[in-house]
Amino acid sequence: MRHPVLAGIDGSAHSSAAADWAAREAALRGVPLRLIHASPPLPGTAVPVPAVDRLRHVGERMLQRAVTDLSERYPDLEVRGEQTDDAPVSALVAAARAAGLLVVGMRGTGGFEGLAVGSVALRMAMAAPCPVVLVPQGRAGAFGEGMHVAHGAARVVVGFDAHHPVSEVADFAFSAAEARGAGLRVIQAWAFPADSVSPRTLAVTEEDRATWEDQEVLQLSDALRAWQEKYPRVPVRPDVVLLHPAEALLNTSRGAEVLVVGRCTDSRAAEGRLGPITHAVLHHSRCPVAVVPHGR
């Protein structure tokens, strides 16, 4: 059984963009789309009251409109809607256990103007048991067009550490590019060796820089070989960049269909925390970001 794509919706423009991106992704994967709207009771309203009933009815109508709209626009896609009384975070985490992918908007109906990532989206990136895609408002259509353009025209970008490759992240990025008929840009950020630069160092010679860069290029080429053999139809563009990893990813992901990063779930990692690179990317990216959990 292939796991469905799951999307959380709340009636906001951000969640509409996420639902559309999720529909396109489900169509690419050939799996059902499951929409979830969480409508927990208001504090102090254990007994149903008219206002609570009205809010639930509004939520049900919004959910049904979303199901109808996506079903009409993607007639070959199976779309199901579900309303739950649980809080959004707990509802989405529970549903994600049976999903192949969770898609949410960068923000929901709450928050304030200028907020980059909402609390629910951030919590999903931290805690969801499956890969999560966070979609900015208004960008789903532009990035989803990869399904309809010529082979190799769409782009997927992935952050990669050739010294410590993560199979879950690489597999997600390669399979996403393959499904879209897209090229994959692999970003390897690097820095000068720590023992080569000090306050007393006046300059780094061009010869030293070229030597270190060549070493990074070779390391990346060797590390990617297994995935290039596994996904021979994916055109790969390795890119070794002398920048901070977050800056390198944000610079090269402009116009990308999706940017893929990882989240370590190892017990030694800080619980409920994102790494600084992933955190920076989420707060500044203008394209959908896929956060892939891994156990390294």
C-alpha positions, -999 to +999 in steps of 0.1 A: +000+000+000+013+034-010+009+060+017-012+091+010-001+127+009-015+146+038-023+184+039-035+205+068-059+232+060-074+261+080-090+283+054-060+307+051-044+316+018-012+298+030-031+265+036-048+268+002-014+271-014-002+241+006-033+220-004-027+228-041+010+218-038-001+186-020-026+178-048+000+181-074+024+160-054-002+133-048-010+132-085+027+128-093+030+099-068-003+083-079-016+082-043-047+097-025-047+132-010-060+135+025-071+169+038-073+175+076-090+204+093-085+206+131-112+224+150-107+219+187-133+231+212-128+266+225-114+268+261-142+264+287-167+250+262-169+213+272-207+214+266-216+223+230-229+259+226-244+275+195-212+295+187-191+264+188-215+245+166-214+274+141-176+274+140-176+237+134-202+241+106-180+268+090-150+244+092-169+216+076-181+238+047-146+251+042-132+215+041-159+203+017-152+233-006-115+224-007-123+187-014-147+197-042-123+223-057-093+199-058-114+170-071-125+192-100-091+204-108-074+170-105-101+146-117-079+115-115-069+122-079-087+107-050-093+135-024-107+129+011-114+154+038-115+149+076-124+172+104-111+165+139-117+179+174-080+176+182-056+205+183-038+211+150-004+199+161-015+166+177-040+159+148-014+164+121+014+144+140-010+115+145-022+115+109+013+118+096+022+084+110+002+068+081+013+094+055+041+094+030+043+132+031+028+160+051+022+194+034+014+226+054+015+263+047+044+283+061+017+302+082-019+297+091-047+320+101-029+331+133+003+350+138+011+385+128+021+404+096+057+397+086+058+363+105+078+339+083+069+306+098+039+299+120+039+278+152+021+248+137+043+247+106+074+250+127+062+222+151+055+200+121+090+206+108+104+196+142+082+166+151+064+150+121+073+113+117+073+117+078+089+142+055+072+176+057+069+203+029+063+238+040+047+260+013+049+298+011+017+316+002+012+322-035+040+300-047+023+266-052+012+272-087+046+285-099+065+256-084+039+229-093+042+238-130+071+213-131+046+186-139+036+203-172+069+216-186+095+199-207+116+171-193+145+183-172+131+219-170+120+219-133+146+220-106+150+203-072+177+216-049+192+196-020+217+204+007+243+176+008+273+169+031+296+147+011+316+140+043+285+127+061+259+118+035+223+111+046+205+085+026+170+096+035+176+131+024+193+121-008+167+095-017+139+120-012+156+146-034+165+122-062+130+106-062+114+140-063+135+150-093+128+117-110+090+120-105+091+155-121+114+148-149+136+174-133+172+182-129+187+180-094+211+206-081+232+193-052+247+220-030+279+212-010+289+242+011+325+243+023+348+264+043+386+268+046+402+242+069+401+256+104+438+251+110+447+270+078+431+304+087+439+324+119+441+360+130+478+360+119+470+347+084+473+375+060+458+358+030+448+324+016+467+317-017+447+309-048+467+277-051+456+266-016+420+275-023+420+256-056+435+225-039+408+225-011+380+231-036+392+203-058+392+180-028+356+190-020+345+184-057+361+149-057+345+141-023+311+151-036+315+132-068+324+100-050+295+104-025+269+110-052+279+080-073+256+055-055+225+077-060+234+085-096+235+048-103+202+042-084+185+071-103+201+071-137+173+093-153+180+122-130+203+149-144+225+160-116+244+193-112+269+191-083+277+226-070+305+232-045+301+266-029+324+285-005+296+300+016+277+293+048+254+263+040+221+283+046+233+311+024+243+287-003+210+269-003+189+301-003+209+317-031+207+286-053+170+277-046+155+308-062+130+296-087+133+260-075+103+237-073+114+224-039+144+228-016+153+196+004+170+197+038+172+172+067+162+170+103+181+146+126+159+124+148+189+107+166+183+105+203+215+125+209+201+154+190+183+182+209+146+171+211+121+194+194+149+215+178+158+221+142+194+225+132+206+261+125+208+255+088+173+241+084+159+268+108+175+296+087+162+281+054+127+278+067+126+315+078+140+329+046+131+306+017+107+318-010+102+283-024+086+252-008+110+235+017+110+197+023+123+187+057+132+150+057+137+133+091+167+110+093+182+089+121+219+096+117 
